[in-house]
Amino acid sequence: MTAKKPKLDHAHVRRLLQDMIRIRRFEDKCAELYTQEKIRGFLHLYDGEEAIAAGIIPCLTAEDRVVATYREHGHALMRGVSMSSVMAEMYGKAEGCSGGRGGSMHLFDAATNFYGGNAIVGGGLPLATGLALADHMRGDRAVTACFFGEGAVAEGEFHESMNLAALWQLPVLFVCENNGYAMGTALERSESETDISAKAAAYGVEARVVDGMDIVAVEAAAMHALDHIRTTGQPVFLECRTYRFRPHSMFDAQLYRDKDEVETWRAKGPIVRFQTWLLVNGLIHEDEIAAIEAEVAAEIDEAVAFAEAGTWEPVETLTKDVMAPSAPPAEVTAPSGTLVDTTYREAVRAAISDAMTRDERVFLMGEDVGAYGGCYAVSKGLMETFGPDRIRDTPLSESGFTGAGIGAACAGMRPIVELMTVNFSLLALDQILNTAATLRHMSGGQFGVPVVIRMATGAGKQLAAQHSHSLEGWYAHIPGLKVLAPATLEDARGMLWTALQDPDPVLIFENVMLYNRAGKIDENAGPVDISKAAIRRPGKDVTLITYGGSLYKTLDAAEALANDGIDAEVIDLRSLRPLDDATIMTSVARTRRAIIVDEGWRSGSLAAEISARITEQVFWTMDAPVGRVCAAEVPIPYPKHLEDASIPQVPAIVAAVKATMGRG
């Protein structure tokens, strides 16, 4: 158990002073190197705030986790990340703590449980909540400390994370480094309530305020807060009121504040304040301070030399650490030969139940997945079987609970995050794009995000423009993600377990028009290979390429075409990212014609990407241009006849094929 009161003996006060001086001098050197263009990009300095990182982070145990903000050099140094590897990362060298892939704003170190800086204001809050959720669910005693500026409290992710942490009683130490300015906007110009701690307290979080310029006060507050968290398992919000002496970043001209204001604060800065107190009380002497300065200067010189001597990643490794080197092969089960009746909905439910039975790390979280049974009744009955801890109802806070799922995955759990509909996923896009898809790359391969995110997609239910999107093509645009579209009962049953074994984030899009689809499936149906497209109907005259809800329309069109003597091959993509180019190109090279059926809008569609690939790879075998049947360029209308007209239907597919065959 952490002591509740700092022991201010000589060794301890010397360390506190040295830690702050070490951060300050390191950043002074970084500023100098920035002017020499050896460090590039944004550079956010911690000058004036050193007492917070130096007072809090040494109070953590090795098992605890740290999530920082983009102003995180001091946090990394205090967590034990070597100065040399931090400096090398600032240079972008391969020897950097993130392999040179993250830079100043994205320092990572798995060995010290340092989960990195985050360039998105407030973006680390849901991640920290999820890390703590994993520890909470496993019964571990670790605490996650999350650092962020006061500007983050205006972000929805702050409020969503506070609510989740309090609701689920998660062991998080939220540390707000309130330096008075969100970039160049003073607190009183951006917040109707300037008492930051009151915002956290409103969610039932234990909220405390401390003078962030007083390292002894900060350390004492941290010890009390950590003791409270470890005793109760509940979060604590610690507002450290401080001031940054330097600009927001090195690009900042500081036109928003007077020089006199800065100088007034400098006179009561944490280093000068503590050092003066130590000297006055005879707890340290000038020669010791000089010795500390010399030690720090030598360490900085060594770090700079290390960075200067470091190597650049060769261009040939450009795509390294976008995804894990390989996913484990699918555990495909042998068929029994006995068929049973099921529906697409029941197949997905069986997949979730099977995964949770197989692996205690798996849990489902999302809006109304528990007591309600899921918006589309997919999870109906699962809470009674697995309990509310593993079938976890969430607030209506897509960014917050998606980010929490990402954090839990980083900490070793296997969450299934359900987003009720694809349009709701846009509220979580920041976490999906900026965290899940980038964490492996930015950390130089140190952290993976084995999360599965499921969502309903597509039109046909007369839900009008805001609930009828087909945006899976958007997500297929993002490196770092895998995107699946199960169309058959077998894939609905089998893709989930395979996705859960993947070390990278997998998005599964379930078309709303498929949930009621009934059929027979082998009673031993289980995991399937998700890496390959499937030829659902062989043919020789034209290749029809589709996925998800359009598969059965395309198969119906192929049957209609057969009556006219046209033998169409139908490819079910199954995986939208990565695409199985080999299956597509082999088919098109043989049939010499291709039509792509895609419920996404035509402009910038997945169909456009596939068409471009066909043109690039097998153009010289083609007898006709690639055709596309896509959604009309209109928000999906409510009236049934207009809705039907706005998305691909069998007659349009047949007409497109006949046109490419010259029989229109």
Secondary structure as UniProt FT lines:
FT   HELIX           10..35
FT   TURN            36..37
FT   TURN            47..48
FT   HELIX           50..56
FT   HELIX           57..59
FT   TURN            62..63
FT   STRAND          65..67
FT   HELIX           73..79
FT   HELIX           83..91
FT   TURN            94..95
FT   TURN            97..100
FT   TURN            104..105
FT   HELIX           110..112
FT   TURN            121..123
FT   HELIX           124..138
FT   STRAND          144..149
FT   HELIX           150..154
FT   HELIX           156..167
FT   TURN            168..169
FT   STRAND          172..178
FT   STRAND          181..182
FT   TURN            183..184
FT   STRAND          185..186
FT   HELIX           187..190
FT   HELIX           196..201
FT   TURN            202..204
FT   STRAND          206..211
FT   TURN            212..213
FT   HELIX           215..232
FT   STRAND          236..241
FT   TURN            250..251
FT   TURN            255..256
FT   HELIX           259..266
FT   TURN            267..268
FT   HELIX           270..280
FT   TURN            281..282
FT   HELIX           286..309
FT   HELIX           315..317
FT   TURN            318..321
FT   STRAND          339..343
FT   HELIX           344..358
FT   TURN            360..361
FT   STRAND          362..366
FT   TURN            367..368
FT   TURN            375..376
FT   TURN            378..381
FT   HELIX           382..386
FT   TURN            388..390
FT   STRAND          391..393
FT   HELIX           398..410
FT   TURN            411..412
FT   STRAND          414..421
FT   HELIX           422..428
FT   HELIX           429..430
FT   HELIX           431..436
FT   TURN            437..438
FT   HELIX           439..442
FT   TURN            443..445
FT   STRAND          452..457
FT   TURN            465..466
FT   HELIX           472..475
FT   TURN            476..477
FT   TURN            479..480
FT   STRAND          482..484
FT   HELIX           489..501
FT   STRAND          506..511
FT   HELIX           512..514
FT   TURN            515..516
FT   STRAND          518..522
FT   TURN            523..524
FT   STRAND          534..537
FT   STRAND          542..546
FT   HELIX           548..550
FT   HELIX           551..563
FT   TURN            564..565
FT   STRAND          568..572
FT   STRAND          575..577
FT   HELIX           581..591
FT   STRAND          594..601
FT   TURN            603..604
FT   HELIX           606..618
FT   HELIX           619..621
FT   STRAND          627..631
FT   HELIX           640..646
FT   HELIX           650..660
FT   TURN            661..662
//
